Amino acid sequence: MMNSIIFCDFDGTITAEETFVGMLKEFAPEMAAEIMPLLYGREMTLREGVRKMLESIPSRCYPEIIEFSRTKKIRSGFVEFLDFLKTQGVPFVLVSGGVRVMVETVLGDLSSKIDQIYAVDLETSGAYFKVHSEFEADTELVAKVKVMESYPNTEPIAIGDSVTDLNMALAAPIVFARDRLAQYLDEYQKPYIHWNDFCDIQAYLSEHWNLS
Ligand SMILES: [Mg+2]
């Protein structure tokens, strides 16, 4: 596990359901219906599409979005996985293409067990949301590969579930993929480990790191 570091997606990965997509469908239904298929079909960049959808939502919806996030469930084995990594001294970095306030609301006290969180920040001073991202680049609003590259001399382990994780997964030597991400990686013939919950990942890494 020398220099290993975990880069983990949030929506549909840490959460059992897609909270960010769910929020966009709820608060920007028309935009989401128009743009979401283009994103999955990779006909529009995440950078453009996610920004368009978020910036179509009135700032007054901010408290409702926090409320919307409160009830979302975390996938099983996550808390145990964080504790496992802590005992192994392996950092856990959360990289989300979604909104920071949603991530922090869902995680609650667990946020303190996470080494770093990268996500999209919302500015709410205008009539509509304004989007800020420290790592906006190329096709992504949160360029996960750029985040990974900001941790040099490490062995990245990527965990994800969908299109926002594709570039990160292609760049990481070890990838845990489920759902759409697994399909995309099949197309790219990039090897990955299939997973369902964090117990699977912990079991695999225990063996990989010769701990069992
Ligand atoms: Mg996801």
Boltz pocket constraint, residues with backbone or C-beta under 6 A from the ligand:
constraints:
  - pocket:
      binder: B
      contacts: [[A, 9], [A, 10], [A, 11], [A, 12], [A, 13], [A, 160], [A, 161], [A, 162], [A, 164]]
      max_distance: 6.0
